[in-house]
Amino acid sequence: MPPLDALLGLAAMAVLVAKALSRQPVRPVQQASEALAAAGASIVAAKRGGRRGRPSVIDFELDGKPGVLTVSGSPISMIRFTVRVPSAPLPEVTFRGERGPDLTAEALGVGGAVRFGNAESARAIYVEPKTARDAAGRLLASGSLRAHIEAVISRRFRVCLSQEGISAWGFRRLDRFEASEIFEIKRSLEAIVAEATSAA
């Protein structure tokens, strides 16, 4: 028969294993909601996504203005965060930063994006699709609007305008999620909407 100390040790280990197995992992939507609230946002609703890849959705308010953060992905990998703010329909344009293959694609005359440079800015903005060149050019002609777009894409988020409004999305590891970054992106989107709609 095993010594009493050994039996007690096995029992203690069994209890620890049982607790570890019963402990639910922190879900991305839960962590994001708590971070937003701790940083000063009011959480209106948080709906956990279902199966089949449907994202979780957090409705929140900041500075008295509504916003939506959708969260999709596994907590053990990169998670896609999408920020949305209310907006009237806008031209179908996506703005993003430069990627590795872009320069090669330009040299070969292929690819689905158009590069917009600026003598006053070292940051290039790429526009998708190519057919959105004219609409994008009109928007980027405004220095302040371009600055707001650059503020978002500098964080490796894309700015997406569409008939459904405006949003920005990017990937982050859950342990690198920062509510302050989401707030800054939200404010930039609101500024883009205000200027784009007033100029329309």
C-alpha positions in Angstrom: 0.0 0.0 0.0 1.4 3.5 -0.9 2.5 5.7 2.0 0.0 8.2 3.3 2.1 11.2 2.1 2.0 9.8 -1.4 -1.7 9.3 -1.3 -2.2 12.9 0.0 0.0 14.2 -2.8 -2.0 12.4 -5.5 -5.2 13.7 -4.0 -4.0 17.3 -4.0 -2.8 16.9 -7.6 -6.2 15.5 -8.7 -7.9 18.5 -7.1 -5.6 20.9 -9.0 -6.2 19.1 -12.3 -9.9 19.1 -11.8 -9.9 22.9 -11.1 -7.8 23.6 -14.2 -10.1 21.5 -16.4 -13.2 23.2 -15.1 -11.8 26.7 -15.5 -13.3 28.3 -18.6 -10.8 30.3 -20.7 -11.3 34.1 -20.8 -13.2 34.7 -24.0 -12.0 37.5 -26.3 -15.3 39.4 -26.1 -15.3 39.3 -22.3 -11.7 40.6 -22.1 -12.4 43.3 -24.7 -15.6 44.4 -23.0 -13.9 44.6 -19.6 -11.0 46.6 -21.1 -13.3 49.0 -22.8 -15.3 49.6 -19.7 -12.2 50.0 -17.5 -10.9 52.7 -19.9 -14.1 54.7 -19.7 -16.6 53.3 -22.3 -20.2 52.5 -21.4 -21.0 48.9 -22.5 -24.5 48.9 -23.9 -24.6 45.2 -24.9 -22.1 42.4 -25.5 -23.3 39.4 -27.5 -21.1 36.4 -27.8 -20.7 35.0 -31.3 -22.2 31.6 -32.2 -20.7 28.8 -34.1 -19.9 28.8 -37.8 -17.5 31.7 -37.3 -20.1 34.4 -36.4 -18.2 37.2 -34.6 -19.0 38.5 -31.1 -20.4 42.0 -31.0 -19.9 44.8 -28.4 -22.1 47.9 -28.5 -20.6 50.7 -26.5 -20.6 54.4 -26.1 -17.7 56.8 -25.8 -17.9 60.5 -25.4 -21.6 60.1 -25.7 -21.3 58.6 -29.2 -22.2 55.0 -30.1 -19.7 52.5 -31.6 -19.6 48.8 -32.3 -16.6 46.5 -31.8 -16.8 43.0 -33.4 -14.4 40.3 -32.3 -13.7 37.1 -34.2 -11.0 34.5 -33.8 -9.5 32.2 -31.2 -7.9 33.5 -28.0 -4.8 31.4 -28.8 -4.2 33.1 -32.2 -4.6 36.4 -33.9 -8.0 38.0 -33.4 -9.7 40.3 -35.9 -11.1 43.4 -34.3 -13.5 45.6 -36.3 -14.6 49.1 -35.2 -17.7 50.7 -36.6 -19.4 54.0 -36.1 -22.7 55.3 -37.5 -22.5 56.8 -41.0 -24.5 57.6 -44.0 -23.7 55.6 -47.2 -20.2 56.3 -48.5 -18.3 55.5 -51.7 -17.0 51.9 -51.9 -13.4 52.5 -51.0 -10.8 50.6 -48.8 -7.7 52.4 -47.6 -4.8 50.4 -46.3 -1.0 50.7 -45.7 1.7 49.3 -47.8 2.4 45.6 -47.8 5.5 43.6 -48.8 4.2 42.5 -52.3 2.9 46.0 -53.3 6.1 47.4 -54.7 6.7 44.2 -56.8 3.1 44.3 -58.0 3.5 48.0 -59.0 6.7 47.2 -60.9 5.0 44.5 -62.8 1.9 46.5 -63.4 -0.4 44.0 -61.7 -2.4 44.0 -58.5 -5.8 45.4 -57.4 -4.7 48.5 -55.5 -3.7 52.0 -56.4 -1.0 53.8 -54.5 -1.5 57.4 -53.4 1.7 59.2 -52.4 2.0 62.6 -50.8 4.9 65.0 -50.8 4.1 66.1 -47.2 3.8 62.5 -45.9 6.2 59.6 -46.1 3.3 57.2 -45.6 1.8 55.8 -48.8 -1.9 54.9 -48.8 -3.2 52.1 -51.0 -6.7 52.1 -52.3 -8.8 49.1 -53.3 -10.3 48.5 -55.7 -8.6 50.3 -58.6 -12.0 51.5 -59.8 -12.3 53.6 -56.6 -9.3 55.8 -57.7 -11.4 58.9 -58.4 -13.5 58.7 -55.3 -10.4 58.1 -53.2 -8.5 60.9 -54.8 -11.3 63.4 -53.9 -11.2 62.2 -50.3 -7.4 62.3 -50.0 -7.3 65.8 -51.5 -8.3 67.0 -48.0 -5.2 67.2 -45.8 -7.1 66.7 -42.6 -9.1 63.8 -43.9 -6.0 62.1 -45.2 -4.4 62.6 -41.8 -7.2 60.8 -40.1 -7.0 57.9 -42.5 -3.2 57.7 -42.0 -3.8 57.7 -38.2 -5.8 54.5 -38.6 -3.7 52.7 -41.2 -0.5 53.5 -39.2 -1.9 51.0 -36.7 -2.2 48.4 -39.4 -5.9 48.7 -39.6 -7.8 49.1 -42.9 -10.4 51.8 -43.3 -13.4 50.6 -45.2 -16.1 52.9 -46.7 -19.2 51.4 -48.2 -22.9 51.9 -48.7 -23.3 50.4 -45.2 -21.1 53.1 -43.6 -17.6 53.1 -42.3 -15.4 50.6 -40.4 -11.8 49.8 -39.7 -10.4 46.3 -39.0 -7.1 44.8 -38.1 -5.5 41.8 -36.3 -4.2 41.7 -32.7 -3.2 39.1 -30.2 -5.6 39.1 -27.3 -2.8 39.9 -24.8 -2.0 43.0 -26.9 -5.5 44.4 -27.0 -5.6 48.0 -25.9 -8.9 49.9 -25.4 -7.1 53.2 -25.9 -6.2 52.1 -29.5 -9.8 51.3 -30.2 -10.9 54.7 -28.9 -8.4 56.5 -31.1 -9.5 54.6 -34.2 -13.2 55.3 -33.3 -12.5 59.0 -33.1 -10.6 59.0 -36.4 -13.5 57.2 -38.1 -15.9 59.8 -36.7 -13.8 62.6 -38.0 -13.6 60.9 -41.5 -17.4 60.6 -41.5 -17.9 64.2 -40.5 -15.6 65.6 -43.2 -16.6 63.1 -46.0 -20.3 63.7 -45.5 -20.0 67.5 -45.3 -18.0 67.5 -48.5 -20.5 65.3 -50.3 
